[in-house]
Amino acid sequence: MPETEAIAKLLNDAIAPSDERNFLAHGRWWSFDPQTATINVRGGIRRQDEDQFGEYSEETISAIADRFETLETDLYKLRSNIEKRRGDHDFDWSPPPCSEGGA
């Protein structure tokens, strides 16, 4: 499949923002520094050679979200290329209509 390398790269590129997202979503929001407008987050899982605390500003969190949007766009393009090649783009993905009188 021509997209194999691009898919592998996309999956590798998704690791870091996914780790950051998981840290934010599953960690304990420990404190807020109003002077720097940062949130200090304590990770929920202790891993060897990994800092258990992370500091996140609004700008940092927005950058993580932006990275996911870029990954989503890249994934959509890959999927679209595969669907076009296979002819899947002609498939109607809408749910079938409900039959009269119930199921």
N, CA, C and O atoms as a MOPAC input file, in Angstrom:
PM7 MOZYME 1SCF
protein

 N      0.85300 1    -1.17200 1     0.00000 1
 C      0.00000 1     0.00000 1     0.00000 1
 C      0.90400 1     1.24300 1     0.00000 1
 O      1.79100 1     1.35400 1     0.84600 1
 N      0.69400 1     2.16100 1    -0.92200 1
 C      1.56500 1     3.33000 1    -1.03800 1
 C      1.59300 1     4.22300 1     0.21600 1
 O      2.57300 1     4.93200 1     0.44600 1
 N      0.54900 1     4.19100 1     1.00600 1
 C      0.45700 1     5.07000 1     2.17900 1
 C      1.11300 1     4.49300 1     3.43500 1
 O      1.08100 1     5.13300 1     4.48700 1
 N      1.70000 1     3.31600 1     3.35000 1
 C      2.22500 1     2.63500 1     4.53600 1
 C      3.21700 1     3.49700 1     5.31300 1
 O      3.08400 1     3.64700 1     6.52800 1
 N      4.20200 1     4.06000 1     4.62900 1
 C      5.20800 1     4.88900 1     5.31600 1
 C      4.57400 1     6.11900 1     5.95200 1
 O      4.91100 1     6.48700 1     7.07700 1
 N      3.66200 1     6.74700 1     5.23600 1
 C      3.00200 1     7.94900 1     5.76200 1
 C      2.14800 1     7.61400 1     6.98500 1
 O      2.08800 1     8.39400 1     7.93500 1
 N      1.48900 1     6.45700 1     6.96100 1
 C      0.68000 1     6.03600 1     8.10900 1
 C      1.58000 1     5.77800 1     9.31300 1
 O      1.27100 1     6.20700 1    10.42500 1
 N      2.68700 1     5.08100 1     9.09500 1
 C      3.62700 1     4.80300 1    10.18500 1
 C      4.17300 1     6.10500 1    10.76700 1
 O      4.28000 1     6.24200 1    11.98600 1
 N      4.51900 1     7.06300 1     9.90100 1
 C      5.02100 1     8.35700 1    10.38000 1
 C      3.94800 1     9.08300 1    11.18100 1
 O      4.23200 1     9.64900 1    12.23700 1
 N      2.72900 1     9.06700 1    10.68400 1
 C      1.61800 1     9.72900 1    11.37700 1
 C      1.41800 1     9.13500 1    12.77500 1
 O      1.23100 1     9.86700 1    13.74700 1
 N      1.46000 1     7.81300 1    12.86400 1
 C      1.30200 1     7.16700 1    14.16700 1
 C      2.44300 1     7.53100 1    15.11200 1
 O      2.21300 1     7.76700 1    16.29800 1
 N      3.66500 1     7.57800 1    14.59900 1
 C      4.80000 1     7.98800 1    15.43400 1
 C      4.68100 1     9.44900 1    15.85800 1
 O      4.99300 1     9.79700 1    16.99700 1
 N      4.22700 1    10.30200 1    14.93800 1
 C      4.05700 1    11.72000 1    15.25800 1
 C      2.96800 1    11.94100 1    16.30800 1
 O      2.97900 1    12.95700 1    17.00300 1
 N      2.03800 1    11.00800 1    16.42700 1
 C      0.93200 1    11.14200 1    17.38000 1
 C      1.32000 1    10.74400 1    18.80300 1
 O      0.57500 1    11.02700 1    19.74100 1
 N      2.45500 1    10.10400 1    18.98100 1
 C      2.84600 1     9.61400 1    20.31100 1
 C      3.02800 1    10.75600 1    21.30600 1
 O      2.42500 1    10.73300 1    22.37900 1
 N      3.83800 1    11.74100 1    20.97900 1
 C      4.13000 1    12.82700 1    21.92800 1
 C      2.87800 1    13.61900 1    22.31700 1
 O      2.63700 1    13.80400 1    23.51000 1
 N      2.07300 1    14.09400 1    21.36200 1
 C      0.87800 1    14.82900 1    21.79800 1
 C     -0.11300 1    13.94200 1    22.55600 1
 O     -0.82700 1    14.42200 1    23.43600 1
 N     -0.15700 1    12.66000 1    22.21800 1
 C     -1.03600 1    11.74600 1    22.95600 1
 C     -0.56200 1    11.57700 1    24.39800 1
 O     -1.37100 1    11.54300 1    25.32500 1
 N      0.74000 1    11.47300 1    24.57700 1
 C      1.29200 1    11.39000 1    25.93100 1
 C      0.97000 1    12.64900 1    26.73200 1
 O      0.58900 1    12.57000 1    27.89900 1
 N      1.12700 1    13.80400 1    26.10000 1
 C      0.82700 1    15.07700 1    26.77300 1
 C     -0.65900 1    15.15900 1    27.12400 1
 O     -1.01800 1    15.57500 1    28.22600 1
 N     -1.50900 1    14.76600 1    26.19700 1
 C     -2.95200 1    14.77400 1    26.43300 1
 C     -3.31000 1    13.85600 1    27.58900 1
 O     -4.11100 1    14.22000 1    28.45000 1
 N     -2.72100 1    12.66700 1    27.60900 1
 C     -2.98900 1    11.72600 1    28.69400 1
 C     -2.51000 1    12.26300 1    30.03300 1
 O     -3.17400 1    12.07500 1    31.05300 1
 N     -1.36300 1    12.93000 1    30.03500 1
 C     -0.83800 1    13.52900 1    31.26100 1
 C     -1.81500 1    14.57400 1    31.79000 1
 O     -2.09500 1    14.62500 1    32.98700 1
 N     -2.33300 1    15.40900 1    30.88300 1
 C     -3.29200 1    16.44400 1    31.28000 1
 C     -4.63000 1    15.84200 1    31.70600 1
 O     -5.23000 1    16.29000 1    32.68400 1
 N     -5.09000 1    14.84300 1    30.98600 1
 C     -6.41500 1    14.28300 1    31.25100 1
 C     -6.44400 1    13.38300 1    32.48200 1
 O     -7.44200 1    13.34600 1    33.20100 1
 N     -5.36400 1    12.66400 1    32.72500 1
 C     -5.37900 1    11.67900 1    33.80100 1
 C     -4.52500 1    12.06100 1    34.99400 1
 O     -4.57800 1    11.40800 1    36.03600 1
 N     -3.73600 1    13.12200 1    34.84500 1
 C     -2.92200 1    13.58900 1    35.97000 1
 C     -3.75800 1    14.42800 1    36.92200 1
 O     -4.90300 1    14.77800 1    36.63400 1
 N     -3.16700 1    14.73500 1    38.04200 1
 C     -3.84300 1    15.57800 1    39.03300 1
 C     -3.38100 1    17.01400 1    38.82900 1
 O     -2.18900 1    17.31600 1    38.87300 1
 N     -4.34800 1    17.88200 1    38.60700 1
 C     -4.02200 1    19.29400 1    38.44200 1
 C     -3.64300 1    19.81700 1    39.82000 1
 O     -4.50500 1    20.09000 1    40.65600 1
 N     -2.36200 1    19.94900 1    40.04000 1
 C     -1.77600 1    20.15100 1    41.35100 1
 C     -1.88600 1    21.59400 1    41.84000 1
 O     -2.30600 1    21.84600 1    42.96900 1
 N     -1.50700 1    22.53000 1    40.98600 1
 C     -1.53700 1    23.94000 1    41.39800 1
 C     -1.58800 1    24.84500 1    40.17100 1
 O     -1.31100 1    24.43300 1    39.04400 1
 N     -1.95500 1    26.08800 1    40.44100 1
 C     -2.00400 1    27.09800 1    39.38900 1
 C     -1.15100 1    28.26900 1    39.82800 1
 O     -1.29900 1    28.76000 1    40.94700 1
 N     -0.25900 1    28.72400 1    38.96300 1
 C      0.59100 1    29.87200 1    39.24600 1
 C      0.01700 1    31.07000 1    38.49700 1
 O      0.15900 1    31.16300 1    37.27800 1
 N     -0.63300 1    31.99100 1    39.22000 1
 C     -1.25800 1    33.13600 1    38.53100 1
 C     -0.24800 1    34.08300 1    37.88700 1
 O     -0.58700 1    34.78300 1    36.93300 1
 N      0.96900 1    34.11600 1    38.38300 1
 C      1.97200 1    35.02000 1    37.79500 1
 C      2.42200 1    34.54700 1    36.41700 1
 O      2.65800 1    35.35900 1    35.52200 1
 N      2.53900 1    33.24300 1    36.25300 1
 C      2.95800 1    32.71100 1    34.95500 1
 C      1.78100 1    32.13500 1    34.17300 1
 O      1.93300 1    31.73200 1    33.02000 1
 N      0.60500 1    32.09700 1    34.80800 1
 C     -0.61000 1    31.53000 1    34.21600 1
 C     -0.36000 1    30.09700 1    33.73800 1
 O     -0.71600 1    29.72500 1    32.62000 1
 N      0.26100 1    29.30800 1    34.61400 1
 C      0.53700 1    27.92000 1    34.28800 1
 C     -0.11100 1    26.98700 1    35.30200 1
 O     -0.28400 1    27.32600 1    36.47300 1
 N     -0.45700 1    25.82000 1    34.82100 1
 C     -1.01600 1    24.75900 1    35.65100 1
 C      0.08000 1    23.73100 1    35.86400 1
 O      0.72100 1    23.29500 1    34.90800 1
 N      0.29600 1    23.34400 1    37.10400 1
 C      1.23800 1    22.27400 1    37.41700 1
 C      0.43300 1    20.99800 1    37.58400 1
 O     -0.49400 1    20.92600 1    38.39200 1
 N      0.80300 1    19.99900 1    36.80900 1
 C      0.08100 1    18.73300 1    36.79900 1
 C      1.00800 1    17.63400 1    37.30100 1
 O      2.16800 1    17.54000 1    36.90100 1
 N      0.46800 1    16.81100 1    38.18100 1
 C      1.20800 1    15.65700 1    38.69200 1
 C      0.66600 1    14.42500 1    37.98600 1
 O     -0.53400 1    14.15500 1    38.02100 1
 N      1.55400 1    13.68700 1    37.34900 1
 C      1.16200 1    12.50100 1    36.60500 1
 C      0.57700 1    11.42900 1    37.50400 1
 O      0.96400 1    11.29900 1    38.66600 1
 N     -0.35000 1    10.66900 1    36.96500 1
 C     -1.00500 1     9.62300 1    37.74100 1
 C     -0.18000 1     8.36100 1    37.85300 1
 O     -0.36400 1     7.58900 1    38.79400 1
 N      0.72600 1     8.13200 1    36.91800 1
 C      1.54700 1     6.92400 1    36.92000 1
 C      3.00600 1     7.32700 1    37.05700 1
 O      3.50400 1     8.16900 1    36.31000 1
 N      3.67100 1     6.72600 1    38.00600 1
 C      5.08800 1     7.02600 1    38.21800 1
 C      5.91700 1     6.09900 1    37.32400 1
 O      5.82300 1     4.87500 1    37.42000 1
 N      6.72300 1     6.70400 1    36.46000 1
 C      7.59000 1     5.93300 1    35.56600 1
 C      9.03700 1     6.31200 1    35.84000 1
 O      9.35500 1     7.46900 1    36.11600 1
 N      9.90100 1     5.31500 1    35.75800 1
 C     11.32300 1     5.55300 1    35.99700 1
 C     11.86600 1     6.51900 1    34.94900 1
 O     11.49300 1     6.45000 1    33.77700 1
 N     12.73300 1     7.40200 1    35.37000 1
 C     13.37100 1     8.39500 1    34.49500 1
 C     12.37800 1     9.35300 1    33.84200 1
 O     12.64600 1     9.88000 1    32.76200 1
 N     11.24300 1     9.58100 1    34.48200 1
 C     10.25200 1    10.51800 1    33.95100 1
 C      9.84300 1    11.46700 1    35.06300 1
 O      9.52500 1    11.04500 1    36.17400 1
 N      9.85500 1    12.75200 1    34.74800 1
 C      9.41600 1    13.75000 1    35.72700 1
 C      7.93000 1    13.55500 1    35.98500 1
 O      7.13600 1    13.46500 1    35.04900 1
 N      7.56400 1    13.49100 1    37.24000 1
 C      6.16800 1    13.23900 1    37.58300 1
 C      5.32600 1    14.50900 1    37.51000 1
 O      4.09800 1    14.44300 1    37.57000 1
 N      5.97200 1    15.65800 1    37.38100 1
 C      5.25100 1    16.93200 1    37.29800 1
 C      5.47100 1    17.56400 1    35.93500 1
 O      6.55600 1    17.47700 1    35.35900 1
 N      4.42800 1    18.19800 1    35.43200 1
 C      4.51300 1    18.93700 1    34.18300 1
 C      3.88400 1    20.30000 1    34.36700 1
 O      2.94800 1    20.46500 1    35.15000 1
 N      4.39900 1    21.27200 1    33.64600 1
 C      3.89200 1    22.64300 1    33.74000 1
 C      3.29100 1    23.00600 1    32.38600 1
 O      3.94900 1    22.88400 1    31.35200 1
 N      2.04200 1    23.45200 1    32.40000 1
 C      1.32200 1    23.72600 1    31.16300 1
 C      0.70900 1    25.12000 1    31.19300 1
 O     -0.02800 1    25.47300 1    32.11400 1
 N      1.02400 1    25.89000 1    30.18500 1
 C      0.39200 1    27.19500 1    30.00800 1
 C     -0.75700 1    27.02600 1    29.01000 1
 O     -0.88700 1    25.98700 1    28.36400 1
 N     -1.57100 1    28.04700 1    28.90100 1
 C     -2.64900 1    28.01600 1    27.91200 1
 C     -2.06200 1    27.84100 1    26.50900 1
 O     -2.61400 1    27.12300 1    25.67500 1
 N     -0.95400 1    28.50100 1    26.27200 1
 C     -0.29100 1    28.41400 1    24.97300 1
 C      0.17400 1    26.98200 1    24.68800 1
 O      0.04100 1    26.49700 1    23.56500 1
 N      0.71100 1    26.31700 1    25.69100 1
 C      1.17200 1    24.93600 1    25.53100 1
 C      0.00300 1    24.00800 1    25.24800 1
 O      0.08600 1    23.15200 1    24.36700 1
 N     -1.07500 1    24.16900 1    25.98300 1
 C     -2.25800 1    23.32900 1    25.79000 1
 C     -2.85100 1    23.57200 1    24.40200 1
 O     -3.26900 1    22.62700 1    23.73300 1
 N     -2.89000 1    24.81700 1    23.97200 1
 C     -3.39400 1    25.13600 1    22.62700 1
 C     -2.50700 1    24.52000 1    21.55100 1
 O     -3.01000 1    24.05700 1    20.52600 1
 N     -1.20100 1    24.50900 1    21.77100 1
 C     -0.27600 1    23.92000 1    20.80100 1
 C     -0.51100 1    22.41300 1    20.67400 1
 O     -0.42100 1    21.85600 1    19.57900 1
 N     -0.81200 1    21.75500 1    21.80100 1
 C     -1.11500 1    20.32300 1    21.76500 1
 C     -2.39600 1    20.08900 1    20.95600 1
 O     -2.45000 1    19.18900 1    20.11800 1
 N     -3.41500 1    20.89800 1    21.20800 1
 C     -4.67600 1    20.77700 1    20.46900 1
 C     -4.46000 1    21.03500 1    18.97700 1
 O     -5.02500 1    20.33400 1    18.13800 1
 N     -3.64800 1    22.03300 1    18.64800 1
 C     -3.35000 1    22.33200 1    17.24400 1
 C     -2.64400 1    21.15800 1    16.57100 1
 O     -2.89700 1    20.84900 1    15.40600 1
 N     -1.76400 1    20.51500 1    17.31600 1
 C     -1.04400 1    19.36300 1    16.76100 1
 C     -2.02400 1    18.23700 1    16.42300 1
 O     -1.89100 1    17.58000 1    15.39100 1
 N     -3.00800 1    18.02000 1    17.30000 1
 C     -4.02000 1    16.99800 1    17.01700 1
 C     -4.82800 1    17.36000 1    15.77400 1
 O     -5.16800 1    16.47900 1    14.98500 1
 N     -5.13700 1    18.63000 1    15.58900 1
 C     -5.87700 1    19.04200 1    14.39100 1
 C     -5.06500 1    18.76600 1    13.12900 1
 O     -5.61200 1    18.33100 1    12.11600 1
 N     -3.76400 1    19.02000 1    13.19400 1
 C     -2.89200 1    18.74400 1    12.05600 1
 C     -2.84100 1    17.25100 1    11.76700 1
 O     -2.92300 1    16.83000 1    10.61300 1
 N     -2.70300 1    16.45100 1    12.82900 1
 C     -2.68200 1    14.99300 1    12.65900 1
 C     -4.00100 1    14.49700 1    12.06900 1
 O     -4.01400 1    13.61600 1    11.20900 1
 N     -5.11300 1    15.07300 1    12.54100 1
 C     -6.42700 1    14.68500 1    12.02800 1
 C     -6.54000 1    14.99300 1    10.53900 1
 O     -7.05700 1    14.18500 1     9.76700 1
 N     -6.06000 1    16.15400 1    10.14600 1
 C     -6.09900 1    16.54700 1     8.73700 1
 C     -5.25000 1    15.59800 1     7.89200 1
 O     -5.67400 1    15.15900 1     6.82300 1
 N     -4.04900 1    15.28700 1     8.38200 1
 C     -3.16800 1    14.37600 1     7.65700 1
 C     -3.79600 1    12.98300 1     7.53700 1
 O     -3.70900 1    12.34500 1     6.48800 1
 N     -4.42400 1    12.52200 1     8.60900 1
 C     -5.08400 1    11.21500 1     8.59500 1
 C     -6.25100 1    11.21800 1     7.60100 1
 O     -6.44800 1    10.24700 1     6.87000 1
 N     -7.01200 1    12.29100 1     7.57700 1
 C     -8.13200 1    12.40100 1     6.64000 1
 C     -7.63300 1    12.31300 1     5.19800 1
 O     -8.24100 1    11.63800 1     4.36700 1
 N     -6.52500 1    12.99700 1     4.90600 1
 C     -5.97700 1    12.97000 1     3.54800 1
 C     -5.54600 1    11.55500 1     3.15600 1
 O     -5.80400 1    11.10700 1     2.03900 1
 N     -4.89000 1    10.85900 1     4.08400 1
 C     -4.47200 1     9.48700 1     3.80000 1
 C     -5.68700 1     8.59200 1     3.56000 1
 O     -5.72100 1     7.81000 1     2.61000 1
 N     -6.67000 1     8.72100 1     4.42900 1
 C     -7.89000 1     7.91100 1     4.29100 1
 C     -8.58400 1     8.20700 1     2.96800 1
 O     -9.04500 1     7.29600 1     2.28000 1
 N     -8.65300 1     9.47300 1     2.62400 1
 C     -9.29600 1     9.87400 1     1.38000 1
 C     -8.58500 1     9.27600 1     0.16800 1
 O     -9.23000 1     8.81800 1    -0.77500 1
 N     -7.24600 1     9.28300 1     0.20000 1
 C     -6.48100 1     8.70000 1    -0.90300 1
 C     -6.77000 1     7.19900 1    -1.03700 1
 O     -6.93500 1     6.69000 1    -2.14600 1
 N     -6.82900 1     6.50900 1     0.08300 1
 C     -7.10800 1     5.07000 1     0.06600 1
 C     -8.52100 1     4.81500 1    -0.45800 1
 O     -8.72900 1     3.93700 1    -1.29600 1
 N     -9.48900 1     5.58700 1     0.04100 1
 C    -10.87800 1     5.41000 1    -0.39100 1
 C    -11.04200 1     5.68500 1    -1.88300 1
 O    -11.76800 1     4.96500 1    -2.56800 1
 N    -10.37900 1     6.71100 1    -2.38800 1
 C    -10.47500 1     7.02400 1    -3.81400 1
 C     -9.91500 1     5.90100 1    -4.66100 1
 O    -10.49100 1     5.53500 1    -5.68500 1
 N     -8.79400 1     5.35900 1    -4.23200 1
 C     -8.17200 1     4.27600 1    -4.97300 1
 C     -9.06000 1     3.02600 1    -4.97800 1
 O     -9.13400 1     2.31900 1    -5.98300 1
 N     -9.72700 1     2.75700 1    -3.86000 1
 C    -10.57800 1     1.56500 1    -3.74200 1
 C    -12.00000 1     1.81100 1    -4.22800 1
 O    -12.75800 1     0.86000 1    -4.41600 1
 N    -12.37000 1     3.05900 1    -4.43300 1
 C    -13.72700 1     3.36700 1    -4.85000 1
 C    -14.68600 1     3.52300 1    -3.68600 1
 O    -15.89600 1     3.60300 1    -3.89700 1
 N    -14.17200 1     3.56700 1    -2.45200 1
 C    -15.02500 1     3.69700 1    -1.27100 1
 C    -15.68600 1     5.06600 1    -1.16500 1
 O    -16.66600 1     5.21800 1    -0.43500 1
 N    -15.17600 1     6.05400 1    -1.86800 1
 C    -15.73000 1     7.39400 1    -1.74600 1
 C    -17.14900 1     7.48100 1    -2.30000 1
 O    -17.86800 1     8.44400 1    -2.03600 1
 N    -17.54400 1     6.47100 1    -3.06800 1
 C    -18.89800 1     6.45900 1    -3.61000 1
 C    -19.90000 1     5.81300 1    -2.66300 1
 O    -21.09900 1     5.81300 1    -2.93900 1
 N    -19.42600 1     5.26500 1    -1.55800 1
 C    -20.28300 1     4.56400 1    -0.61200 1
 C    -21.08400 1     5.56100 1     0.22000 1
 O    -20.53600 1     6.55800 1     0.68900 1
 N    -22.35800 1     5.30100 1     0.40200 1
 C    -23.21700 1     6.15000 1     1.22500 1
 C    -23.11100 1     5.68300 1     2.67600 1
 O    -23.61400 1     4.61700 1     3.03000 1
 N    -22.44800 1     6.49500 1     3.51800 1
 C    -22.20800 1     6.12700 1     4.91600 1
 C    -23.36400 1     6.52100 1     5.83300 1
 O    -23.29200 1     6.28500 1     7.03900 1
 N    -24.42300 1     7.11200 1     5.29200 1
 C    -25.54600 1     7.51000 1     6.14300 1
 C    -26.31300 1     6.26100 1     6.60500 1
 O    -26.33200 1     5.24800 1     5.90500 1
 N    -26.93900 1     6.33900 1     7.77800 1
 C    -27.66900 1     5.16200 1     8.28100 1
 C    -28.87000 1     4.87200 1     7.39200 1
 O    -29.43300 1     5.78300 1     6.78600 1
 N    -29.26000 1     3.60800 1     7.31400 1
 C    -30.41600 1     3.26600 1     6.49500 1
 C    -31.67800 1     3.86900 1     7.09600 1
 O    -31.75700 1     4.06500 1     8.30900 1
 N    -32.66400 1     4.16600 1     6.25300 1
 C    -33.91400 1     4.73800 1     6.78700 1
 C    -34.64200 1     3.69800 1     7.63900 1
 O    -34.54300 1     2.49400 1     7.40000 1
 N    -35.37000 1     4.19000 1     8.63100 1
 C    -36.17000 1     3.30600 1     9.49400 1
 C    -37.35600 1     2.78200 1     8.69600 1
 O    -37.95100 1     3.50300 1     7.89500 1
 N    -37.68600 1     1.53200 1     8.92400 1
 C    -38.84600 1     0.96700 1     8.22100 1
 C    -40.12500 1     1.40400 1     8.90100 1
 O    -40.14600 1     1.68200 1    10.10000 1
 N    -41.17900 1     1.45900 1     8.13200 1
 C    -42.49000 1     1.83400 1     8.67300 1
 C    -42.94600 1     0.78600 1     9.67500 1
 O    -42.73100 1    -0.40400 1     9.44600 1
 N    -43.55500 1     1.17700 1    10.75700 1
 C    -44.12500 1     0.24900 1    11.71700 1
 C    -43.13500 1    -0.27700 1    12.74000 1
 O    -43.48000 1    -1.16900 1    13.51500 1
 N    -41.92400 1     0.24200 1    12.76700 1
 C    -40.94700 1    -0.17500 1    13.78500 1
 C    -40.18200 1    -1.41100 1    13.36300 1
 O    -40.39800 1    -1.97100 1    12.28800 1
 N    -39.27000 1    -1.82300 1    14.25100 1
 C    -38.40300 1    -2.95800 1    13.91200 1
 C    -38.98300 1    -4.15700 1    14.48900 1
 O    -38.42800 1    -5.24500 1    14.33700 1

